[in-house]
Amino acid sequence: MAEYLEYDWKGGLISRETFATELMRCHKEVDKETTIQSLRTLVQQSADIEMKRSIQVDDRSLLKFLYARKFDVDQAFSLIQSYFGYRKKNPEIFKNFNTDAADIRKSLEDGLPGVLDSKDRKGRCVLILNANNWDCSYTLLSVYRALLYTLEVLINETQYQAKGFVVLVDWTEFSFRQTTNLKPSVLKLMIEGLQDCFPAKFKGIHFIGQPWYVEAALTVIKPFLKDKTKERIYVHGNNLSTLHEYVARDILPTEMGGEQAGYNPEVWLKTILSAEKVEVV
């Protein structure tokens, strides 16, 4: 992925090294190397031989789980176990897990999901899903696969590990016919994976433009949401001004009432393809 300069909203641009230092300071001056080694030891001493063989224990890989659990080693290890268990239990999600998979590629081409060029005011990555772009020629599971793959790429960035993600779902003009493809079993699978098994912090999930039948369809997921997750879901309907209280207009595309040009899915697709080439090299 491309190198970035981070933005200090009080003082302008700062170096990536300075940003990383500030992040660690926010985590109560933890001893980074000792904490990573403690987590590595737990993985290496695990009785689960298959997990030990599958989970990478380099610093970068372990930091994903530590940031997701605020550097609590025991909780980070529990998350690793959940992450591995989820992938083992649901192999169909992770089969051919890259842009060579036709369904993942098609979903990304439709902007499901997309990633905004700019971060929000708190330094969080903003993902968008324009639901009306989904023509249902591929399944909801395919959209989920594309979302997970996108997150797997993004989570390599230190800032996103620490600051987390904001998700915007635009249901404008989503038809009743499309709603029939929101399969309850897949919605439940998505909640389980994103809420309990993935090393990412979701700081806000915003729904806009949702018709009544989408709200009705989504009631199926409510029993599976933890209270903390429920508190981070915001339903705006057609009132974009309330969305702009959380995500500033100057980083949003015009279709979300923002000041940027309409969102172009090709931008993120090219970025993720470039990231794949770097990994191959």
Secondary structure, DSSP 8 states (H G I E B T S, - for coil): -----EEETTTEEE-HHHHHHHHHHHTTT--HHHHHHHHHHHHHT-S-HHHHHHS--SHHHHHHHHHHTTT-HHHHHHHHHHHHHHHHH-HHHHTT-STTSHHHHHHHHTTSSEE-SS--TTS-EEEEEEGGG--SSS-HHHHHHHHHHHHHHHTTSHHHHHH-EEEEEE-TT--HHHHTT--HHHHHHHHHIIIIISS--EEEEEEES--HHHHHHHGGGGGG--HHHHTTEEEEET-HHHHHTTS-GGGSBGGGT-SB----HHHHHHHHHHHHHHHH-
